[in-house]
Amino acid sequence: MSGEWDFSQGYPSWRVPMMGANAVATSQPLAAQAGLRMLQQGGNAVDAAIATAIALTVVEPTGCGIGSDAFAIVWDGKKLHGLNASGRAPGAWSPETFAGRQAMPELGWDAVTVPGAVSAWVALAERFATLPLTTLAQPAIDYARNGFPVSPLIGALWQRGYNKLRDQPGFSACFAPNGQPPRAGELFRNPDQATSLEKIAATQGEAFYRGELAERMVAFAREHNAALSMDDLRNHRADWVELISRPFAGGSVHELPPNGQGIATLIALGILEQWDIGRYQPDSVAWLHLSIEAMKLALADLDRYVADEEHMEFPAERLLSDSYLKTRAALIDPQKAGDFTFGAPTQSGTVYLSTADANGMMVSFIQSNYMGFGSGVVVPGTGISLQNRGAGFSLDKQHPNVVAGNKRPFHTIIPAFALDGHGQPLMSFGVMGGPMQAQGHLQMALRIMLHKQNPQAAIDAPRWRIVAGREVIVEPSMDRNTLAALRAMGHNVVLEDPLQTYSFGGAQAIIRDPQGFYIAATESRKDGQALVF
């Protein structure tokens, strides 16, 4: 029904939700404008998503690059489609490759898997776009060649990345060409990246996976005794996949299947339905306690079972069965925090964007380097910075996520989508920030779907995230009496300033109102912007 959203601003914010017939919401205003330009030129939501995603590799290199991975969910006007464009490990990798290490590397070539973001842009364009890829890439090319002003938050993250990665191969030459990273307000140009994007767009990605850019990546890998080969790049593919889902609050929440962590959101929602979570007021002690406990249970299963879907011990859907979720829910004590391990189901550091157009198409899209700038490796003369998704593997040979050649690592980045009770689109949404993402999806679904908070209020509300055991990190704006009550229940509550740590992630959401327009909102903790017309 129309007009059901609560438009009161219950939490401190600079922003109000934006409304219009078309919408783009993402973490950087210049990228949002790139997407809006495509809609104004007659393109659809997929055109807008691709243009926004490509632009983000230029204007927000602290979160993504040409060498990122990506995932997407598309509502085409009739049904949902899922795209997994994450890359696989080099074929030569095995546990023995990393013998003597306690964990997978996070920096350098030994953390780099095949980059998948370019294949996402191409796959989406081939199936749904109406404008040529050369048009969609043009705003990003212009930003890279002519320069863009570095915003304050990205400038701070850039400095942090430089301090950590300045000695990684190719990093400083690309991202600190004058001997230091750009400051906030400084114009930054990356002409090599502009040229690479032109080649990618002109060849529909062939230059990146089979042509000149692929050859340059492999040559640089050989120079550093790394395993990435032409066969690894040539054999990469983005996969259209069936989504996994759970009914919730009269509608349903949809996530991509493993190798991502979206299943944890669905597990937690299923557990909370067993507790009839809707009877509690949002932000109440009981509501927060049950939500935290449900997420702890979900994360325990995620850590134990989730890997590349082809390597899991059993189908992921077993973790979502009603009978299994009922047994997990029964482990929660409503009066105190618990310590949980994984169950036994039986047979019975990222950018996010959302777009929507007047014809009803909606896109939920996410791409990421993983940890800030990723591996720190930048291929000379190309502007191609490479992710560090190899760090997502395990070295435990008994774990389904153990490193292996041509295998996808466990992934943190996840887009999300919600349908209403009639199977029509309700919301495209996402939350950035590594392990925060599944937890953020849960909190957004509870606030928007169950309690009808408007998307800006849901985004601005104080967030929490589980770190380990009973430790729960919360934003300092959370009510002090509530914090005291949670501590009394046994939760180890730690306050953390999101503007200092950036660990609660950004968030964007676009809701489709039954009257036919969109309500868009974006993160007030970051530089994000929602644009509509």
C-alpha positions as CSV (number, residue, x, y, z in Angstrom):
1,M,0.0,0.0,0.0
2,S,1.2,3.5,-0.7
3,G,2.3,6.0,1.9
4,E,3.2,3.3,4.5
5,W,6.7,4.5,5.2
6,D,7.6,6.4,8.3
7,F,9.2,9.5,7.1
8,S,10.2,10.8,10.5
9,Q,13.9,11.3,11.0
10,G,14.5,9.3,14.1
11,Y,18.3,9.5,14.0
12,P,20.8,12.3,13.5
13,S,21.4,12.9,9.8
14,W,22.3,15.5,7.2
15,R,20.1,13.9,4.6
16,V,16.4,13.1,3.8
17,P,15.4,10.4,1.3
18,M,15.1,11.4,-2.3
19,M,12.1,10.6,-4.5
20,G,11.6,10.4,-8.2
21,A,10.8,8.2,-11.2
22,N,14.5,7.2,-11.8
23,A,17.2,6.9,-9.2
24,V,20.9,6.3,-8.6
25,A,22.4,5.8,-5.2
26,T,26.1,5.2,-4.5
27,S,29.1,6.2,-2.3
28,Q,30.6,9.0,-4.4
29,P,28.7,11.9,-6.0
30,L,30.6,12.1,-9.3
31,A,29.9,8.4,-9.9
32,A,26.2,8.9,-9.1
33,Q,26.2,11.7,-11.7
34,A,27.7,9.3,-14.3
35,G,24.8,6.9,-13.8
36,L,22.3,9.7,-13.9
37,R,23.7,10.9,-17.2
38,M,23.0,7.5,-18.8
39,L,19.4,7.6,-17.6
40,Q,19.0,11.1,-19.0
41,Q,20.4,9.9,-22.3
42,G,17.6,7.2,-22.5
43,G,19.5,4.4,-20.9
44,N,18.0,2.0,-18.4
45,A,18.9,1.0,-14.8
46,V,21.6,-1.4,-16.0
47,D,23.2,1.3,-18.2
48,A,23.3,3.5,-15.2
49,A,24.7,0.8,-13.0
50,I,27.6,0.0,-15.3
51,A,28.5,3.7,-15.9
52,T,28.4,4.2,-12.1
53,A,30.5,1.2,-11.4
54,I,33.2,2.1,-14.0
55,A,33.3,5.7,-12.7
56,L,33.8,4.4,-9.1
57,T,37.1,2.7,-10.1
58,V,38.4,6.2,-10.9
59,V,36.9,8.5,-8.3
60,E,36.9,6.0,-5.4
61,P,40.1,3.9,-5.9
62,T,40.3,3.4,-2.2
63,G,37.5,0.9,-2.5
64,C,37.6,-0.5,-6.0
65,G,39.5,-0.6,-9.3
66,I,39.6,-2.1,-12.7
67,G,41.1,-5.2,-11.0
68,S,38.2,-5.7,-8.6
69,D,35.6,-8.4,-8.3
70,A,31.8,-7.8,-8.6
71,F,28.4,-9.2,-8.0
72,A,24.9,-8.0,-9.1
73,I,21.2,-8.7,-8.8
74,V,19.0,-7.4,-11.6
75,W,15.2,-7.0,-11.6
76,D,14.4,-6.9,-15.3
77,G,10.8,-5.9,-14.8
78,K,9.5,-9.5,-14.4
79,K,12.1,-11.5,-12.5
80,L,15.4,-11.4,-10.6
81,H,18.7,-12.4,-12.1
82,G,21.9,-13.0,-10.1
83,L,25.5,-12.5,-11.4
84,N,28.6,-13.8,-9.8
85,A,31.6,-12.1,-11.4
86,S,34.2,-13.0,-8.7
87,G,37.5,-14.4,-9.9
88,R,39.1,-17.7,-9.3
89,A,42.5,-18.6,-7.9
90,P,45.4,-18.9,-10.4
91,G,45.5,-22.5,-11.6
92,A,48.9,-23.1,-10.0
93,W,47.8,-22.3,-6.5
94,S,47.5,-25.0,-3.8
95,P,48.0,-25.2,-0.1
96,E,51.6,-26.1,-0.8
97,T,52.1,-22.8,-2.6
98,F,51.7,-21.1,0.8
99,A,53.6,-23.7,2.9
100,G,55.0,-22.2,6.1
101,R,52.4,-19.4,6.4
102,Q,49.9,-19.3,9.2
103,A,47.3,-17.5,7.0
104,M,46.8,-16.4,3.4
105,P,48.7,-13.3,2.4
106,E,46.9,-10.0,2.3
107,L,49.3,-7.9,0.3
108,G,51.2,-8.3,-3.0
109,W,50.9,-10.7,-5.9
110,D,50.3,-13.7,-3.6
111,A,46.9,-12.2,-2.6
112,V,45.7,-11.6,-6.2
113,T,43.1,-13.8,-7.8
114,V,41.7,-13.3,-11.3
115,P,39.9,-9.9,-11.4
116,G,36.2,-10.2,-12.3
117,A,34.7,-6.7,-12.3
118,V,35.3,-6.1,-16.0
119,S,33.5,-9.3,-16.8
120,A,30.5,-8.1,-14.8
121,W,30.3,-4.9,-16.8
122,V,30.5,-6.9,-20.0
123,A,28.0,-9.5,-19.0
124,L,25.4,-7.0,-17.8
125,A,25.9,-4.9,-20.9
126,E,25.5,-7.9,-23.2
127,R,22.3,-9.0,-21.6
128,F,20.5,-5.9,-20.5
129,A,22.1,-2.6,-21.6
130,T,20.7,-0.4,-24.3
131,L,23.7,1.9,-24.7
132,P,27.2,0.8,-26.0
133,L,29.9,0.1,-23.5
134,T,32.0,2.9,-25.0
135,T,29.2,5.3,-24.0
136,L,28.9,3.9,-20.5
137,A,32.6,4.1,-19.8
138,Q,33.0,7.7,-21.1
139,P,32.3,9.5,-17.8
140,A,34.9,7.4,-16.1
141,I,37.4,8.0,-18.9
142,D,36.8,11.8,-18.7
143,Y,37.3,11.7,-14.9
144,A,40.5,9.8,-15.3
145,R,42.0,11.8,-18.1
146,N,40.9,15.3,-17.1
147,G,41.0,14.8,-13.3
148,F,38.6,14.9,-10.4
149,P,38.8,16.6,-7.0
150,V,39.5,14.2,-4.2
151,S,36.8,14.4,-1.6
152,P,37.8,14.6,2.2
153,L,36.9,11.0,3.2
154,I,38.5,9.4,0.2
155,G,41.6,11.6,0.7
156,A,41.9,10.3,4.3
157,L,41.5,6.7,3.1
158,W,44.1,7.3,0.3
159,Q,46.6,8.5,2.8
160,R,46.0,5.4,5.0
161,G,46.4,3.2,1.9
162,Y,49.6,4.9,0.9
163,N,51.1,4.4,4.4
164,K,50.4,0.7,4.1
165,L,51.1,0.0,0.4
166,R,53.6,2.5,-0.8
167,D,56.2,-0.2,-1.4
168,Q,53.9,-2.6,-3.3
169,P,54.7,-3.1,-7.0
170,G,53.5,-0.2,-9.0
171,F,51.4,1.4,-6.3
172,S,53.2,4.7,-5.6
173,A,53.9,5.4,-9.3
174,C,50.1,5.3,-9.9
175,F,48.6,6.6,-6.8
176,A,51.3,8.9,-5.4
177,P,53.0,10.1,-8.6
178,N,54.4,13.3,-7.0
179,G,55.8,11.4,-4.0
180,Q,52.8,11.7,-1.9
181,P,49.1,10.8,-2.1
182,P,46.6,13.6,-3.2
183,R,45.1,15.7,-0.5
184,A,41.4,16.5,-0.1
185,G,40.4,19.0,-2.7
186,E,43.4,18.2,-5.0
187,L,42.7,17.4,-8.6
188,F,43.9,13.9,-9.4
189,R,44.5,12.5,-12.9
190,N,45.1,8.9,-14.0
191,P,45.6,9.0,-17.8
192,D,46.9,5.4,-17.9
193,Q,43.6,4.2,-16.4
194,A,41.7,6.3,-19.0
195,T,43.5,4.6,-21.8
196,S,42.9,1.1,-20.3
197,L,39.2,1.8,-19.9
198,E,39.0,2.9,-23.5
199,K,40.6,-0.4,-24.6
200,I,38.3,-2.4,-22.4
201,A,35.1,-0.6,-23.7
202,A,36.2,-0.8,-27.3
203,T,36.9,-4.5,-27.2
204,Q,34.0,-5.6,-24.9
205,G,36.5,-6.7,-22.3
206,E,38.6,-8.8,-24.6
207,A,41.7,-6.6,-24.1
208,F,41.5,-7.3,-20.4
209,Y,41.2,-11.0,-20.5
210,R,42.8,-12.0,-23.8
211,G,44.6,-9.0,-25.3
212,E,47.1,-6.3,-24.6
213,L,46.1,-5.6,-21.0
214,A,46.1,-9.3,-20.1
215,E,49.6,-9.7,-21.5
216,R,50.8,-6.7,-19.5
217,M,49.3,-8.1,-16.3
218,V,50.9,-11.5,-16.9
219,A,54.3,-10.0,-17.8
220,F,54.2,-8.0,-14.5
221,A,53.2,-11.1,-12.6
222,R,56.2,-13.1,-14.1
223,E,58.5,-10.2,-13.2
224,H,57.5,-10.8,-9.5
225,N,57.4,-14.6,-9.7
226,A,53.6,-14.7,-9.4
227,A,51.4,-17.4,-10.6
228,L,48.8,-15.4,-12.7
229,S,48.9,-16.7,-16.3
230,M,47.2,-16.0,-19.6
231,D,45.2,-19.2,-19.2
232,D,43.9,-18.0,-15.9
233,L,42.6,-14.8,-17.5
234,R,41.5,-16.4,-20.7
235,N,39.4,-19.0,-18.8
236,H,37.6,-16.6,-16.5
237,R,33.9,-16.3,-16.8
238,A,31.1,-14.5,-15.0
239,D,28.2,-16.8,-14.0
240,W,24.5,-16.1,-14.0
241,V,23.2,-17.9,-10.9
242,E,20.0,-18.7,-9.1
243,L,19.4,-16.6,-6.0
244,I,18.8,-17.9,-2.5
245,S,16.0,-16.4,-0.4
246,R,13.9,-16.5,2.8
247,P,10.4,-15.1,3.3
248,F,10.4,-12.2,5.8
249,A,7.9,-9.6,7.0
250,G,5.3,-10.5,4.4
251,G,7.9,-10.3,1.6
252,S,11.2,-12.0,0.9
253,V,14.9,-11.2,1.0
254,H,17.1,-12.4,-1.9
255,E,20.9,-12.9,-1.8
256,L,23.5,-14.4,-4.1
257,P,24.5,-18.0,-3.2
258,P,28.0,-18.9,-1.9
259,N,30.9,-18.1,-2.4
260,G,29.5,-15.0,-0.7
261,Q,28.2,-14.3,2.8
262,G,24.7,-13.3,1.9
263,I,23.4,-16.6,3.3
264,A,24.3,-15.4,6.8
265,T,21.7,-12.6,6.5
266,L,19.0,-15.2,5.5
267,I,19.9,-17.5,8.4
268,A,19.7,-14.7,10.9
269,L,16.3,-13.5,9.5
270,G,15.0,-17.1,9.6
271,I,16.1,-17.4,13.3
272,L,14.5,-14.1,14.2
273,E,11.2,-15.1,12.7
274,Q,11.2,-18.0,15.1
275,W,11.3,-15.4,17.9
276,D,8.6,-13.3,16.3
277,I,11.0,-10.3,16.3
278,G,8.2,-8.0,15.1
279,R,6.7,-7.8,18.5
280,Y,9.6,-5.8,19.8
281,Q,10.2,-2.1,19.2
282,P,13.3,-1.3,17.0
283,D,16.3,-0.2,19.1
284,S,14.8,-1.8,22.3
285,V,17.1,-4.0,24.4
286,A,15.3,-7.2,23.5
287,W,15.2,-6.4,19.8
288,L,19.0,-5.7,19.7
289,H,19.8,-8.7,21.9
290,L,17.9,-11.2,19.8
291,S,19.3,-9.7,16.5
292,I,22.9,-9.9,17.8
293,E,22.4,-13.5,19.0
294,A,20.8,-14.6,15.7
295,M,23.7,-13.0,13.8
296,K,26.2,-14.8,16.0
297,L,24.6,-18.1,15.1
298,A,24.6,-17.3,11.5
299,L,28.2,-16.2,11.4
300,A,29.2,-19.5,13.2
301,D,27.7,-21.5,10.3
302,L,29.1,-19.1,7.7
303,D,32.7,-19.5,9.0
304,R,32.4,-23.3,9.1
305,Y,30.6,-24.2,5.9
306,V,30.6,-21.5,3.2
307,A,33.0,-21.7,0.3
308,D,32.9,-21.8,-3.5
309,E,29.5,-23.5,-4.0
310,E,31.1,-26.2,-6.1
311,H,33.3,-27.2,-3.1
312,M,30.7,-27.0,-0.2
313,E,30.0,-30.1,1.8
314,F,26.3,-29.9,1.1
315,P,23.8,-27.6,-0.7
316,A,23.7,-24.2,0.9
317,E,19.9,-24.4,1.1
318,R,20.1,-26.9,4.0
319,L,21.2,-24.0,6.2
320,L,17.9,-22.3,5.4
321,S,15.5,-25.1,6.2
322,D,12.7,-24.3,8.7
323,S,13.6,-27.3,10.8
324,Y,17.2,-26.4,11.1
325,L,16.6,-22.7,11.8
326,K,14.1,-23.7,14.5
327,T,16.8,-25.7,16.3
328,R,19.3,-22.8,16.0
329,A,16.8,-20.3,17.4
330,A,16.2,-22.6,20.4
331,L,19.8,-22.0,21.4
332,I,19.2,-18.3,22.2
333,D,18.7,-17.3,25.8
334,P,16.5,-14.1,25.8
335,Q,18.2,-12.9,29.0
336,K,21.9,-13.3,28.3
337,A,24.5,-13.4,25.6
338,G,25.7,-16.8,24.4
339,D,28.7,-18.4,22.9
340,F,27.8,-20.4,19.8
341,T,29.5,-22.9,17.5
342,F,28.3,-24.1,14.1
343,G,25.3,-26.4,13.8
344,A,24.9,-29.6,11.9
345,P,22.3,-29.3,9.1
346,T,21.0,-32.6,7.9
347,Q,19.6,-33.9,4.6
348,S,15.8,-33.0,5.6
349,G,36.9,-2.7,2.3
350,T,34.0,-2.0,-1.1
351,V,31.7,0.2,-3.1
352,Y,28.0,-0.5,-3.6
353,L,25.4,1.1,-5.9
354,S,21.8,0.8,-6.7
355,T,19.9,2.1,-9.7
356,A,16.3,2.1,-10.9
357,D,14.4,3.4,-13.9
358,A,10.9,4.6,-14.8
359,N,10.2,1.3,-16.6
360,G,10.6,-0.7,-13.4
361,M,14.1,-2.1,-13.9
362,M,16.3,-2.1,-10.8
363,V,19.9,-3.1,-10.1
364,S,21.8,-4.0,-6.9
365,F,25.5,-4.0,-7.7
366,I,28.7,-4.2,-5.6
367,Q,32.4,-4.3,-6.5
368,S,35.5,-4.3,-4.4
369,N,39.2,-4.6,-4.0
370,Y,38.6,-6.2,-0.6
371,M,40.9,-4.3,1.8
372,G,41.0,-0.7,0.6
373,F,43.3,-0.5,-2.4
374,G,43.4,-4.3,-2.3
375,S,46.8,-6.1,-2.9
376,G,48.6,-2.8,-3.5
377,V,49.8,-4.2,-6.9
378,V,49.2,-1.8,-9.8
379,V,50.3,-2.9,-13.3
380,P,52.6,-0.2,-14.7
381,G,51.3,2.1,-17.4
382,T,47.7,0.7,-17.1
383,G,46.2,2.2,-13.9
384,I,44.9,-1.4,-13.2
385,S,45.0,-1.9,-9.4
386,L,44.5,-5.5,-8.4
387,Q,42.3,-6.9,-5.5
388,N,43.5,-9.1,-2.7
389,R,40.7,-11.6,-2.7
390,G,43.1,-14.5,-2.3
391,A,43.2,-13.5,1.4
392,G,39.7,-14.9,1.6
393,F,40.9,-18.5,1.3
394,S,41.8,-20.8,4.2
395,L,45.0,-22.8,4.6
396,D,43.2,-25.5,6.6
397,K,43.1,-28.5,4.3
398,Q,40.0,-29.8,6.1
399,H,38.0,-26.7,5.4
400,P,35.8,-26.4,2.3
401,N,37.3,-23.0,1.7
402,V,40.9,-24.2,1.5
403,V,42.9,-22.6,-1.2
404,A,43.0,-24.5,-4.6
405,G,43.7,-23.6,-8.2
406,N,40.7,-22.4,-10.3
407,K,38.6,-22.1,-7.1
408,R,36.7,-19.0,-6.0
409,P,37.6,-17.8,-2.4
410,F,35.0,-16.9,0.2
411,H,33.7,-13.4,-0.5
412,T,32.5,-10.7,1.7
413,I,30.8,-8.4,-0.9
414,I,27.1,-9.0,-1.4
415,P,24.3,-7.1,-3.1
416,A,20.8,-7.7,-1.8
417,F,17.2,-7.4,-3.0
418,A,13.8,-7.6,-1.4
419,L,10.4,-8.4,-3.0
420,D,7.0,-7.7,-1.5
421,G,4.3,-10.2,-0.8
422,H,3.1,-10.2,-4.4
423,G,6.5,-11.0,-5.8
424,Q,7.1,-7.4,-7.0
425,P,10.2,-5.4,-6.3
426,L,10.3,-3.7,-2.9
427,M,14.0,-2.7,-2.4
428,S,17.5,-2.8,-3.9
429,F,20.0,-2.4,-1.0
430,G,23.5,-3.0,0.2
431,V,25.9,-2.2,3.0
432,M,29.7,-2.0,2.5
433,G,32.4,-3.0,4.9
434,G,33.8,-6.5,4.8
435,P,32.2,-8.7,7.5
436,M,29.8,-5.9,8.3
437,Q,27.8,-6.6,5.1
438,A,25.7,-9.5,6.1
439,Q,25.1,-7.9,9.5
440,G,24.2,-4.7,7.8
441,H,21.7,-6.4,5.5
442,L,20.0,-7.9,8.5
443,Q,19.7,-4.5,10.2
444,M,18.4,-2.8,7.1
445,A,15.8,-5.6,6.4
446,L,14.5,-5.4,10.0
447,R,14.2,-1.6,10.0
448,I,12.7,-1.2,6.5
449,M,10.7,-4.3,5.9
450,L,9.5,-5.1,9.4
451,H,9.2,-1.6,11.0
452,K,8.6,0.5,7.8
453,Q,11.3,3.0,8.6
454,N,12.2,5.1,5.6
455,P,15.5,4.1,4.0
456,Q,17.4,7.2,5.1
457,A,16.4,6.7,8.8
458,A,17.3,3.0,8.5
459,I,20.7,3.9,7.1
460,D,21.3,6.6,9.7
461,A,20.3,4.4,12.7
462,P,23.3,3.4,14.9
463,R,24.7,0.1,13.7
464,W,26.4,-2.8,15.5
465,R,28.7,-5.5,14.3
466,I,29.9,-8.7,15.9
467,V,33.7,-9.2,16.0
468,A,34.3,-12.5,17.9
469,G,32.5,-14.3,20.7
470,R,30.5,-11.9,22.8
471,E,32.3,-8.8,21.5
472,V,29.9,-6.3,19.8
473,I,31.1,-3.1,18.3
474,V,28.5,-0.3,18.3
475,E,28.3,3.2,17.1
476,P,28.5,5.8,19.9
477,S,25.2,7.3,19.0
478,M,23.4,4.2,20.5
479,D,21.4,5.0,23.6
480,R,23.6,4.7,26.8
481,N,20.9,3.0,28.9
482,T,20.5,0.4,26.1
483,L,24.3,-0.2,26.1
484,A,24.3,-0.7,29.8
485,A,21.4,-3.2,29.6
486,L,23.3,-5.2,26.8
487,R,26.4,-5.3,29.0
488,A,24.4,-6.5,31.9
489,M,23.2,-9.4,29.7
490,G,26.8,-10.4,29.0
491,H,27.6,-8.6,25.8
492,N,31.1,-7.2,25.6
493,V,30.0,-3.8,24.1
494,V,32.7,-1.6,22.6
495,L,32.0,1.9,21.2
496,E,33.7,2.9,18.0
497,D,33.6,6.1,16.0
498,P,32.6,5.3,12.4
499,L,34.2,8.5,11.0
500,Q,37.5,7.4,12.5
501,T,37.5,3.6,11.7
502,Y,35.1,3.4,8.6
503,S,34.3,-0.1,9.9
504,F,30.6,0.1,9.8
505,G,30.5,0.6,6.1
506,G,28.4,2.8,3.9
507,A,24.9,1.9,2.8
508,Q,22.5,2.7,-0.1
509,A,18.9,1.7,-0.7
510,I,16.3,2.3,-3.3
511,I,12.7,1.5,-2.4
512,R,9.9,1.2,-5.1
513,D,6.7,2.7,-3.8
514,P,3.5,1.1,-5.1
515,Q,2.5,4.4,-6.6
516,G,5.3,3.9,-9.1
517,F,8.1,6.1,-7.9
518,Y,11.4,5.4,-6.0
519,I,12.6,6.5,-2.6
520,A,16.4,6.6,-2.5
521,A,18.8,7.1,0.3
522,T,22.5,6.9,0.9
523,E,25.1,6.9,3.7
524,S,25.4,10.1,5.8
525,R,28.7,8.7,7.3
526,K,30.4,8.9,3.9
527,D,30.5,10.9,0.7
528,G,27.6,9.1,-0.9
529,Q,24.8,10.6,-2.9
530,A,21.3,9.6,-4.1
531,L,20.2,11.3,-7.3
532,V,16.7,11.1,-8.8
533,F,14.7,12.7,-11.6
